[in-house]
Amino acid sequence: MSAPLYNTDILRLAASIPHHQRLADPQASVEKRSATCGSRVTADVRMTDGRLAQLGLDVKACALGQASAALMAAQAIGLTADELTDARDRLTAYLAGESEDLDFWPGLAVLAPARGYPARHASIRLGFEAIAEAARMADA
């Protein structure tokens, strides 16, 4: 493990994923997998008045995927499907080198060292992708 990539902050986040239980009766569920490493995130959601009201996660991912899912889950409740989709798209743009902005989501700066490791990007995006897609499906 490389110290800059897997640091104490990443490992602490990976061990403290909020909403880490699947919902019994979700409006929508989405599972996303990384073909590169096999990481997987399943998101269950319930929307109320166009906003994410309940979230349940099952995260089986590397420390970076877990940390990213933890960051997403910590701030996702109360947001609209459009806001969650925007966050997903902005993370994707940052990882691809198309943007320098990480200020759109609290705490993402901890993942900045992973930008230089493209093989890790799919795992980092999983939580953002699963939650955004599930919210979009539930809100349709």
Secondary structure, DSSP 4 states (H G I P E B T S, - for coil): --TTTS-HHHHHHHT--TT-S--SS-SEEEEEE-TTT--EEEEEEEEETTEEEEEEEEEE--HHHHHHHHHHHHHHTT-BHHHHHHHHHHHHHHHTTS----TTSTTGGGGGGGGG-GGGHHHHHHHHHHHHHHHHHHH-
